[in-house]
Amino acid sequence: MFDIDTAKPVVLTDPDAAKALRRWFDFLQERNNQRQGVATNGRAWRAELRRCAQPFGALTTAAFFQLNQSLSTSARLKQSDTFALAMIAYVVAHARFDEPKVSFARQLGEKINGSTPCLSRLRFDRLLAVRTPAELCSQLTRAVKLRGEKGINIVSLADGIFLWMREWQQREENQPVDSNPFNRFSVRWASEYLLATEK
């Protein structure tokens, strides 16, 4: 029987990994932090991430290195997930708040002022249709900025990026896709988005 809870993470299943990602995000919001006895400016790290080249420019930043270190003990990541993690660091750096109540895709479908979804159906369909990591990074950054003060579910967003990048890697290597459609990026995000827009 298929698990059809499309809001539940597929990649970031360990609660410690979610906590590590959220701690890292909180760190980016503060000016004065202590990391191993050294004062660091999280906002400077965030600014550096926002300026780097997408989709993988974050690989050379201190913020990415710290995130990678934080997740290495709790998340069961593959070597190929490094590129996804770089994209996560870049996109999440554009978020203002972490809002974990509902999935990121559902947040994109939530009605603004009771009438239109945060991300229009046309833009959402474009997001699902992207074929390259650069396109995905650009579309997701735009969506995160549209959420603005409402915030995003950073763990849900990260899980989606990991999933998309794994599927992209499988296509590049001509590997078979997951037999469970509810583990596929487009099905999961479309389901969540439509749940929000139908309300």
C-alpha positions as CSV (number, residue, x, y, z in Angstrom):
1,M,0.0,0.0,0.0
2,F,1.3,3.5,-0.9
3,D,1.9,6.1,1.8
4,I,0.0,9.1,0.5
5,D,0.9,11.7,3.1
6,T,2.5,14.1,0.6
7,A,3.4,16.6,3.4
8,K,5.6,14.1,5.2
9,P,9.3,14.4,4.3
10,V,10.8,11.7,2.1
11,V,14.5,12.6,2.4
12,L,14.8,14.6,5.7
13,T,13.0,11.9,7.8
14,D,15.2,12.2,10.9
15,P,13.9,14.8,13.4
16,D,17.5,15.7,14.3
17,A,18.1,16.7,10.7
18,A,15.1,19.0,10.7
19,K,16.3,20.6,13.9
20,A,19.8,21.0,12.5
21,L,18.4,22.8,9.4
22,R,16.2,25.1,11.6
23,R,19.1,25.9,13.9
24,W,21.2,26.8,10.9
25,F,18.4,29.0,9.5
26,D,18.1,30.8,12.9
27,F,21.8,31.3,12.9
28,L,21.5,33.2,9.6
29,Q,19.1,35.7,11.2
30,E,21.4,36.9,14.0
31,R,24.3,39.3,13.9
32,N,26.4,38.1,16.8
33,N,26.8,34.4,17.2
34,Q,29.4,32.2,19.0
35,R,30.6,29.2,17.0
36,Q,33.3,27.2,18.8
37,G,34.4,30.3,20.7
38,V,34.6,32.5,17.6
39,A,32.2,35.4,17.0
40,T,30.4,35.1,13.7
41,N,27.8,37.2,11.9
42,G,25.0,35.0,10.6
43,R,23.6,37.9,8.6
44,A,26.9,38.3,6.8
45,W,26.7,34.6,5.9
46,R,23.1,35.1,4.7
47,A,24.2,38.1,2.5
48,E,27.1,36.1,1.1
49,L,24.6,33.3,0.1
50,R,22.2,35.7,-1.5
51,R,25.0,37.1,-3.7
52,C,26.5,33.9,-4.9
53,A,25.9,32.4,-8.3
54,Q,23.0,30.0,-8.6
55,P,22.4,27.2,-8.4
56,F,25.7,25.9,-6.9
57,G,27.7,29.0,-6.0
58,A,26.9,28.3,-2.3
59,L,29.4,25.4,-2.3
60,T,32.2,27.9,-1.6
61,T,30.6,29.7,1.3
62,A,31.2,29.3,5.1
63,A,27.4,29.0,5.6
64,F,27.2,26.0,3.3
65,F,30.1,24.3,5.0
66,Q,28.4,24.8,8.4
67,L,25.1,23.4,7.1
68,N,26.8,20.4,5.5
69,Q,28.7,19.7,8.8
70,S,25.4,20.1,10.8
71,L,23.5,17.6,8.7
72,S,26.3,15.1,8.2
73,T,25.5,13.3,11.5
74,S,21.7,13.2,11.3
75,A,20.7,13.1,7.7
76,R,21.2,10.1,5.5
77,L,22.5,12.0,2.5
78,K,24.2,10.6,-0.6
79,Q,27.3,12.1,-2.1
80,S,25.2,13.5,-5.0
81,D,23.0,15.4,-2.4
82,T,25.8,17.9,-2.0
83,F,24.6,19.9,-5.0
84,A,21.0,19.8,-3.6
85,L,22.3,21.1,-0.3
86,A,24.1,24.0,-2.0
87,M,20.8,24.9,-3.7
88,I,18.9,24.6,-0.4
89,A,21.4,27.0,1.3
90,Y,21.0,29.5,-1.5
91,V,17.2,29.4,-1.7
92,V,16.6,29.3,2.1
93,A,18.8,32.4,2.5
94,H,16.1,34.3,0.8
95,A,13.4,33.3,3.3
96,R,12.4,35.7,6.1
97,F,10.8,33.2,8.5
98,D,10.4,29.5,9.1
99,E,6.7,28.6,9.2
100,P,6.5,24.9,9.8
101,K,2.7,24.4,10.1
102,V,2.0,23.2,6.5
103,S,4.2,22.0,3.6
104,F,5.9,24.5,1.4
105,A,3.9,23.5,-1.7
106,R,0.7,24.0,0.3
107,Q,2.0,27.4,1.4
108,L,2.4,28.3,-2.3
109,G,-1.3,27.5,-2.9
110,E,-2.6,29.4,0.1
111,K,-4.9,32.2,-0.8
112,I,-3.7,35.8,-0.4
113,N,-6.4,38.2,0.7
114,G,-8.9,35.3,0.3
115,S,-8.9,35.3,-3.5
116,T,-5.7,34.3,-5.3
117,P,-3.0,31.8,-4.4
118,C,0.4,33.0,-3.3
119,L,1.9,31.4,-6.5
120,S,-0.5,31.4,-9.5
121,R,-1.4,28.1,-11.1
122,L,0.5,29.1,-14.2
123,R,3.7,29.9,-12.2
124,F,3.2,26.7,-10.2
125,D,2.9,24.7,-13.4
126,R,6.1,26.3,-14.7
127,L,7.8,25.3,-11.4
128,L,6.8,21.7,-11.9
129,A,8.0,21.7,-15.5
130,V,11.6,22.9,-14.9
131,R,14.2,20.7,-16.4
132,T,17.5,22.0,-15.0
133,P,18.8,22.8,-11.5
134,A,19.4,26.5,-12.5
135,E,15.7,26.8,-13.6
136,L,14.6,25.2,-10.3
137,C,16.7,27.4,-8.2
138,S,15.5,30.5,-10.0
139,Q,11.8,29.5,-9.7
140,L,12.0,28.5,-6.1
141,T,13.9,31.7,-5.1
142,R,11.1,33.7,-6.7
143,A,8.4,31.7,-4.9
144,V,10.2,32.1,-1.5
145,K,10.4,35.9,-2.1
146,L,6.6,36.0,-2.9
147,R,5.9,34.4,0.5
148,G,7.7,37.3,2.1
149,E,6.6,38.0,5.7
150,K,4.4,34.9,5.8
151,G,7.5,32.7,5.9
152,I,8.1,29.2,4.5
153,N,8.5,25.7,5.8
154,I,12.2,25.4,5.3
155,V,12.3,21.6,6.0
156,S,9.6,20.9,3.5
157,L,11.3,23.1,0.9
158,A,14.7,21.4,1.5
159,D,13.1,17.9,1.3
160,G,11.5,18.9,-2.0
161,I,14.8,20.1,-3.4
162,F,16.6,16.9,-2.4
163,L,13.8,14.9,-4.0
164,W,13.9,16.9,-7.3
165,M,17.7,16.7,-7.5
166,R,17.6,13.0,-7.0
167,E,15.1,12.5,-9.7
168,W,17.1,14.8,-12.0
169,Q,20.2,12.7,-11.3
170,Q,18.3,9.5,-12.1
171,R,17.1,11.0,-15.4
172,E,20.7,12.1,-16.3
173,E,21.9,8.6,-15.6
174,N,19.0,6.9,-17.3
175,Q,17.9,5.1,-14.1
176,P,14.3,4.0,-13.4
177,V,12.1,6.3,-11.4
178,D,10.5,5.4,-8.0
179,S,7.6,3.0,-8.5
180,N,5.6,4.8,-5.8
181,P,4.1,8.0,-7.5
182,F,3.6,9.6,-4.1
183,N,7.4,9.7,-3.6
184,R,7.8,11.8,-6.8
185,F,8.4,15.5,-6.6
186,S,5.7,16.6,-9.0
187,V,2.9,14.4,-7.6
188,R,3.7,15.4,-4.0
189,W,3.9,19.1,-4.6
190,A,0.9,19.2,-7.0
191,S,-1.2,17.3,-4.3
192,E,-0.2,19.8,-1.6
193,Y,-0.7,22.9,-3.8
194,L,-4.2,21.7,-4.9
195,L,-5.2,21.0,-1.4
196,A,-4.6,24.6,-0.5
197,T,-6.2,26.1,-3.6
198,E,-9.3,24.1,-3.4
199,K,-10.1,25.4,0.1
